[in-house]
Amino acid sequence: MARVGVLVFDGAQLLDVSGPVDVLAAARARGADYDVTLIGWPHTEPVTSAGVRLRCDTPVEAAGRLDTLIVTGADDLTRLPADTQARQLLTTLVSPRTRVASVCTGAFVLARAGLLDGHQATTHWRYASALATQFPQVDVRPDAIFIRSGRFVSSAGVTAGIDLTLALVEEDHGPDLAREVARELVVFLRRPGGQSQFSVRTELPPVQDQRLRQVIDLVAAAPAEEHTAQSLARAATMTPRHLRRLFRDQLGTTPGHYLERVRLEAARALLEAGTTVTSAARASGFGSDESLRRAFHATHNVSPSTYQHRFRTTR
């Protein structure tokens, strides 16, 4: 049996814990050899952010070495073990052969222990900037739902733990079993999109000017329209110069750059849904395959067709 430990802290999102556990349970019901144990720290009855108290199987000191360790996080980073505690904690649970995964802010635990130095990692989009700032030796990829780097696998927040664990199941037992589990749980085998699908709207600073908010919503609702600085300014009843000033002062960007980001998100969603490159280019407002390819290479360093191909398995 492959021993899998799920490390749980006070303040963890309930889905950070239950998502991976349910994936492993569904895989085990279909013949996968997983022995799953919940490990609580600093005590065996952590309380999740939803107020649900969990009863973990074992304390850290009794858990022993694991084949796979899944480290959950917490909404309040101060509830996670500090640097020295993290190193001691993970030394107890992992060997050089242990596969180590993190969900959400669990990446901070791995980083505090020094395990992610020189590795790529991701976390919940809200905390990605903090992870990159606090641990410059970690190559933080904020747009990833999950990412593997050596024996370390990290995921974004909440439901992304399901995506991560499906990838572990596929790695261990192949895509057919992972597909069966995904079907049973009514989730995508490979989620159609990364955290970047949320980035344009969620990464924007608070907008004070209601007319600027109107322009942002207009572009997001219809990215394929022939928007120009002049047409957007007319819609907001202001001059193009004033509109550019508002974009610069409140959003730190330009109308043209914001428009391209929204169109790229729209094209990406279309490609993930199986639309052809030509149709995606037209429906998202890029107009031509070549314009879409240039935007994809500039942002993702891959072609649209290569990007689309990546969604055929969890890999």
C-alpha positions in Angstrom: 0.0 0.0 0.0 1.2 3.5 -0.8 1.1 5.6 2.4 -0.4 9.0 1.8 -0.5 11.6 4.6 -2.7 14.7 4.5 -1.2 17.3 6.9 -4.0 19.6 8.2 -3.7 22.9 10.2 -6.1 25.1 12.0 -7.8 27.5 9.6 -7.5 25.2 6.5 -10.2 25.4 3.9 -12.4 22.3 4.3 -12.1 21.6 0.5 -8.3 21.8 0.7 -8.6 18.7 2.8 -11.7 16.9 1.6 -11.0 17.4 -2.1 -7.7 15.4 -2.2 -9.1 12.8 0.3 -12.2 12.2 -1.8 -10.1 11.8 -5.0 -7.9 9.2 -3.2 -11.0 7.4 -1.7 -12.6 7.2 -5.2 -9.4 5.8 -6.6 -9.0 3.3 -3.8 -12.6 2.1 -4.5 -11.4 1.3 -8.0 -8.4 -0.7 -7.0 -5.7 1.9 -6.3 -3.4 1.0 -3.4 -3.7 4.1 -1.2 -3.6 4.1 2.6 -4.7 7.6 3.5 -4.2 9.2 7.0 -5.0 12.6 8.2 -2.2 14.2 10.3 -3.0 17.2 12.5 -0.6 19.9 13.6 -0.2 21.2 16.3 -3.0 19.0 17.5 -5.1 16.2 16.1 -8.4 18.1 16.0 -7.8 21.2 13.8 -10.7 23.5 13.1 -11.2 24.5 9.4 -12.0 28.1 8.3 -15.6 27.0 8.0 -15.7 26.1 11.7 -15.8 22.4 11.0 -13.6 20.4 13.5 -11.7 17.5 12.0 -10.5 14.5 13.9 -7.2 13.4 12.4 -6.0 9.8 12.6 -2.6 10.5 14.1 -0.3 13.1 15.5 2.8 14.1 13.6 5.2 12.2 15.8 3.4 8.9 15.3 2.8 9.2 11.5 6.1 7.7 10.3 7.6 8.1 6.9 5.2 8.5 4.0 5.2 7.7 0.3 3.3 10.9 -0.5 2.6 13.9 1.8 -0.1 16.4 0.9 0.3 19.6 2.9 -2.8 21.8 3.2 -2.6 25.5 4.1 -4.5 28.1 6.1 -6.2 31.4 5.3 -4.2 33.0 8.1 -0.5 32.4 7.3 0.5 33.0 10.9 -1.3 29.7 11.8 1.2 27.8 9.7 4.5 26.5 11.2 7.3 29.0 11.2 10.6 28.2 9.4 12.3 26.1 12.1 9.0 24.3 13.0 8.4 23.6 9.3 11.8 22.1 8.8 11.4 19.9 11.9 7.8 18.9 10.9 8.7 17.9 7.4 11.9 16.1 8.4 9.7 13.9 10.6 7.3 13.0 7.7 9.3 12.8 4.6 12.3 11.0 3.3 14.3 11.9 0.1 12.0 9.5 -1.8 8.7 11.0 -0.5 6.6 12.8 -3.1 5.5 16.1 -1.5 2.5 18.1 -2.6 1.0 21.3 -1.3 -2.5 22.7 -1.6 -3.1 26.5 -1.5 -0.9 28.2 1.1 0.6 24.8 2.0 3.3 26.0 -0.4 4.4 28.4 2.3 5.2 25.5 4.6 7.4 23.8 2.0 9.1 27.1 1.3 9.7 27.9 5.0 11.3 24.4 5.2 13.6 25.3 2.3 12.2 22.4 0.2 11.1 24.6 -2.8 14.5 26.4 -3.2 15.3 26.4 -6.9 11.9 24.8 -7.8 8.8 26.0 -9.5 5.7 26.3 -7.3 2.2 27.9 -7.2 -0.3 28.8 -4.6 -3.7 30.5 -4.4 -3.7 33.6 -6.6 -4.3 35.8 -3.7 -1.1 34.8 -2.0 1.2 34.2 -5.0 2.8 37.7 -4.8 3.5 37.2 -1.1 5.1 33.8 -1.8 7.3 35.3 -4.5 8.3 38.2 -2.3 9.1 36.2 0.8 10.9 33.4 -1.0 12.8 34.8 -4.0 14.6 31.6 -4.4 11.3 29.9 -5.4 10.2 30.2 -9.0 6.5 31.1 -8.3 4.1 30.5 -11.2 0.9 32.4 -10.2 -1.1 31.3 -13.3 -0.9 27.5 -12.7 -3.7 25.4 -11.3 -1.0 22.9 -10.3 2.7 22.5 -11.2 5.3 19.7 -10.7 8.9 20.4 -10.1 11.0 17.3 -9.3 9.3 15.4 -6.4 7.4 18.5 -5.4 3.9 19.3 -6.6 2.0 22.4 -5.7 -1.5 23.7 -6.5 -3.6 26.8 -6.3 -6.3 27.1 -3.7 -9.5 25.3 -2.6 -10.8 23.0 -5.5 -7.4 23.0 -7.2 -6.4 20.3 -4.7 -8.7 18.0 -6.6 -6.8 18.8 -9.9 -3.5 18.1 -8.2 -4.6 14.8 -6.7 -6.1 13.6 -10.0 -2.7 14.2 -11.5 -1.1 12.2 -8.7 -3.6 9.3 -9.4 -2.8 9.5 -13.1 0.9 9.4 -12.4 0.5 6.4 -10.2 -2.2 4.4 -12.0 -2.6 5.9 -15.5 -5.1 8.2 -17.2 -7.9 5.6 -17.4 -8.3 5.4 -13.6 -7.9 9.1 -13.2 -10.6 9.7 -15.8 -13.0 7.3 -14.0 -12.4 9.1 -10.7 -13.0 12.5 -12.4 -16.2 11.2 -13.9 -17.4 9.9 -10.5 -16.7 13.2 -8.8 -18.2 15.2 -11.8 -15.1 17.3 -12.3 -12.8 17.9 -15.2 -9.9 15.5 -15.7 -8.0 18.6 -16.7 -9.7 21.8 -15.7 -10.3 24.2 -18.6 -8.0 27.0 -17.6 -5.4 28.2 -15.1 -5.6 30.8 -12.4 -4.9 33.3 -15.1 -8.4 33.0 -16.4 -9.3 35.0 -13.3 -6.4 37.4 -13.4 -7.7 40.3 -15.4 -10.7 41.0 -13.2 -9.3 39.8 -9.9 -5.9 41.4 -10.1 -7.2 44.9 -10.9 -6.9 47.4 -8.0 -10.1 48.9 -6.6 -11.6 51.3 -9.2 -12.9 54.5 -7.7 -14.3 56.1 -10.9 -17.7 54.6 -11.8 -17.2 55.5 -15.5 -13.9 53.5 -15.6 -15.7 50.6 -14.1 -18.2 50.9 -16.9 -15.5 50.7 -19.5 -13.9 47.6 -17.8 -17.2 45.8 -17.7 -18.0 46.8 -21.3 -14.7 45.3 -22.6 -15.1 42.1 -20.5 -18.6 41.5 -21.7 -17.8 41.9 -25.4 -14.1 41.5 -26.1 -14.6 40.8 -29.8 -16.2 44.2 -30.4 -14.0 46.8 -32.3 -13.1 48.7 -29.2 -10.8 51.7 -29.5 -9.8 54.4 -27.1 -12.2 56.8 -28.8 -15.2 54.4 -28.7 -14.5 53.5 -25.1 -14.2 57.1 -24.1 -17.5 58.0 -25.9 -19.2 55.1 -23.9 -17.9 56.6 -20.7 -18.7 60.2 -21.8 -15.1 61.5 -21.4 -12.2 62.3 -23.7 -9.7 59.6 -24.8 -7.0 61.5 -23.0 -8.9 61.4 -19.7 -9.7 57.7 -20.1 -6.0 56.9 -20.6 -5.2 58.9 -17.5 -7.7 57.0 -15.4 -6.4 53.7 -16.7 -2.8 54.8 -15.8 -3.6 56.3 -12.4 -6.1 53.7 -11.1 -5.1 50.5 -12.9 -1.5 51.0 -13.8 -2.1 50.0 -17.5 -3.5 51.3 -20.8 -6.9 50.7 -22.4 -5.1 48.8 -25.2 -3.2 46.5 -22.9 -6.3 45.8 -20.8 -8.2 45.0 -24.0 -5.5 42.5 -25.2 -5.5 40.7 -21.8 -9.3 40.3 -21.9 -9.2 39.1 -25.5 -6.4 36.6 -24.6 -8.5 35.2 -21.8 -11.5 34.8 -24.1 -9.3 33.1 -26.7 -7.9 30.7 -24.1 -11.3 29.7 -22.9 -12.4 29.0 -26.4 -9.4 26.9 -27.2 -9.9 24.9 -23.9 -13.4 24.2 -25.0 -12.2 22.7 -28.3 -12.7 25.6 -30.7 -10.3 25.8 -33.6 -7.5 28.4 -33.6 -9.2 30.3 -36.4 -12.6 30.4 -34.7 -11.0 31.4 -31.4 -9.1 34.3 -33.0 -12.3 35.7 -34.6 -14.6 35.2 -31.6 -12.1 36.8 -29.2 -11.4 39.8 -31.2 -7.9 39.1 -32.5 -9.2 38.8 -36.0 -6.5 36.5 -37.5 -4.6 33.4 -36.5 -1.3 35.3 -36.7 -2.4 38.0 -34.3 -3.6 35.3 -31.8 -0.3 33.4 -32.2 1.8 36.5 -31.5 -0.2 37.2 -28.4 0.1 33.6 -27.2 3.8 33.5 -27.7 4.3 36.8 -26.0 2.3 35.7 -22.9 2.6 31.9 -22.7 5.6 31.2 -24.9 3.7 28.5 -26.8 1.4 28.4 -29.8 -2.4 28.3 -29.4 -2.5 24.7 -30.8 0.2 23.6 -28.3 -1.7 25.2 -25.4 -4.8 23.4 -26.5 -3.1 20.1 -26.7 -2.1 20.3 -23.0 -5.7 19.8 -21.9 -6.0 16.2 -23.2 -4.8 14.7 -19.9 -3.9 16.0 -16.4 -0.4 16.6 -17.8 
